[in-house]
């Protein structure tokens, strides 16, 4: 039997190749069975596994490479985000060369995504970078095409929000929440990671005045909050105040300000000052 933990790797490669569940499962197993394997809910036989990878023309070496942690797209994307936060342009350019090499060898779609993400991050760091319409469409079309959105898709969306116009952002945001895509795909991920990522998306959407869409993502956050995650609860109350105020309920302004001031009462005046300044920037 093939352990269900390998299903997520198969899911990633299948999406990279643009194959639907129906196409991948045809003549081998049911769509429901393949979906359960991809989501870590069931195992499959070795015979079915090899039929699946042969059906999609997946090279076994490619599959093994994707199992290795440093080649998992989500992990590589997280490394890029961390490099951006510490303003490590040298690392970003090194990884740009590697992804270009890997794409030439394996033709994996996620390597192309990550090359584009690096361009976006370098541009945010003040570098002169040309991002083509074709590259924007590559990310846009992928996010519209995938069956489910997981941490990888959410992070890609977060990193590339600046590439899209208001219409595209609205479309992609709705797509992410259609048919339970986010709910189904992230159930096994650490809830704190999910919440922090969604807060980043809410922040970006507010800057783009996509307040109603931000409100929808806020509801997703509420469903994922855990009692012991104090930081996420604070951010939820904070952003709930901003979103509610921006939607026209003026009394929410006081709630948002009081949430920020709570940090001062707890002894962190600098962080409280940061959030109060942020509230002013958000028009609260």
N, C-alpha and C positions, 0 to 999 in steps of 0.2 A: 504493500500500500504506500502511496505517496502522501506524506504528512500535509495537513491542511495549511501549514504555515508557508508552503511553497506556492499556494494559490495566489497570494498577493503579487508574487513575481510574475506568474503567468498573466494575471490581470493587467499588469503594467506593460508587458511586452505585447499583449493582444491589442491594447489601446494604441501603443506606438505604431503598430502595423495597420491601424484603422479598421480592424475586424470587429464585427458585432458579436454578441453572445451567440446569436443564432448561427452565424457563419462558422464560428469556432467549434460549436457543439454538434453541428450537422452530421448525422449518421453515427455519432459516437456516444452521446449522452444527451439528456434533456438540458434545456437552457437553465432550468431551475437548479439542476444538479451542478452544472458548471458554475453558476452564480454562487452557490453555497461553498464550493471549493475555493473560489476566488476570494470570498469574504471570510475564509478561515473557519467555516462552520462544519465542514465534512472533509473526509479523505477520499481519494479515488485510487483505483488499481493502477499498477505500473503499466499494464497494457493500455488502458485508456489515456494515461499521461503521455505515452509515446505517440499514440494516435493523434492526440491534440496538438502536440508540438510539430508533428509531421504535416498535419493539415494546414497549419499556418506557416509552414516552411521556416520554423524556428531552429536555428543552429544550436545544438546542445552546449557548445562552448559559450555562446551568447547567454544562454540561460544560466549556466554556472557562474559567469562573470557577474550577472545581475544579482545572484544570491550573495556574492561577496559584498560585504557591507559598504565598502567605499565606492562601489559602482551603483548602489541603489539611488535612483534619481532624487528621492526625498532627502536623503542624507547629503548628497552633493549640493542640493539647493540650499539646505540649511547652512552648509559650510560657506556658500557664497554670501548668504545674508549676514552671517557672523563677520566675514571679511569686510563687508560693506560697513557694518557698524563700527568696526575699528579702523575704517578708512584705509584698508590694506589694498591699494591699487596693484601692487606687484603680484600678490597672490591671485587677484582676479584675472590679471593678464596671463599668468601662468596657466590657470585653469581654462582660460579661453583657448589656448593652444592645445591643451589636452583634449578638450571636448571636440575641437576641430579634427584632431587625429582620430578619436574614437568614432566620430560620425563618418569619416572617410572609410573606416574599416567595417563597422557594424551597421551603418545606416539607421541608427536608432533615433527615433524622433525626439526623445527627451534630450539627447545631446545637442540637437539643434535648438530646442527650447532654452537650454541653459546658456548657450552662446548668446542668444538674444537677451536673456536676463542680465548677463554680464555687461552687455552694451548699455542697458538701462541703468544699471547700478553705477557704472563708470560715468555716465552722463550726469547722474545725480551728484556725483563727487566732483563735478565741474570740468570733466574732460570733454573735448570736442569729439563727439561720436555721431556717426550717421546711421540712423535706424531707418531702414527702407519700408515702404508700404507692404512689400511682400513679407517682410519679417513680422510686421504688425498683424497681417492677415494670418500668418502661420499660428501665432498664439491665439488669436480670436477664433479661428476655425477649429482649432483643437479643443478649446474650452466648450464650444458649442456642440462638438461631435461626441465627446466622451460619454459613456453610459452613466458613470458615477463620478462625483467629485470627492476626493479625499484630501488629506493634508497637502499633497503635492499640488493638486489643482488650485486649492485655496491660496497656497503660497505663491504659485505662479501668477494668479490673478492679482494678489496684493502687490507683488513686485512690479507688475506691468500696467497697473491702473493708469499711469500717466500717459500711456500710449493711445488710450481710447477716448473717443468723444462721448458726450453725455448719453447719446442714444445707445452706443455700444455697451457702455457701462451698465445702463439700465437693463438691457437685454441679457448680458452675461450674469448680472446679479440675480435676475429672475430665473435664468436657466439653472444656476447653482442650487436654487431652492425648489425647483420643480420636481415633482414625483419623488420627493424624499431623497434626492441625490446626496445631499450633505449628510442627512441623518443616517442613511444606510452605509455610507462609505467610511465614516469616521467613528463608528461605535466602539472600535477596539483601540482607538488612540487615546493617549493621556488627556483627560478632560481639561487640565490646566493649559496644555499646549493649544488645544482647540480654542479655548476662550481667549487666550492672548492673541492668537491669530485673527480671530473674529473682531476683537477690539481694534486691531490695526486696520482692518477693512472698514469698520465703522468710522474710524478717524478719517480715513481717506475719503470716504463717501460724504462725510459732513463738509470737508473742504471743497468738494465738488458740488455742494448744495443738493446732493441726492439724499434728502432727509428721510423721505418715505422708505426708500430702500434700506437706509441705515436702521430704521425702526424695525424692519423685517428681520435683519440680522441680529438685532438686539433681542428679539424673541427667541432666536436660536440659542444665543448665549444663555438666556434665562433657563432654557431647558437643559443646559449642560452644566450649570453651576453645581458645585459640591459644597457642603456645609463648611468643611475645614479650609476651603480656599478663600481666605480673608481678602487677599489682594484682588481676586476676580470679583468678589462681592462688592468691594469698594468701587472698582471701575464700572461695574454694572450700574450701581446707583448714580455714579457720576455721569456716565453717558446717557442714562435714562433721563436724568434731569435736563441735559442739553437737548436731546432729541425731542422730548415732550415740550420744552420751551419753544424750540424751532418750529414745532407743529402748531403753535398758536396758544398753548396753555401757559399764560404768563406767570402763574403761581409756581411753576416748576423751576423758575429762575432761582428762587430762594433755596429750594432743595439742592440744586446743583452747587450753589455757593457754600451752603452749610456742609455739604459732603467734603468739599475741598478744605474748608476751615477745620474740619475734624482732624486733619493731619497735623495742624498746628497744635491743637489740644493734646495730641498724642506725642508732641515733642519734635515733630519734623517740620519746622517752619519753612525751610528751603523748598521742600517738596510741595508744601501748601502754597507757597508763593508761585511756584511753577504752574500749578493747576489753576490758580486764580488768574494768572496771566493768560493761560490757555483759554479759559472761559471768555475772557474779553476778546481774544482772537476769534473765537467761535460766534461772537455776536451775542453773548449772554450777559 
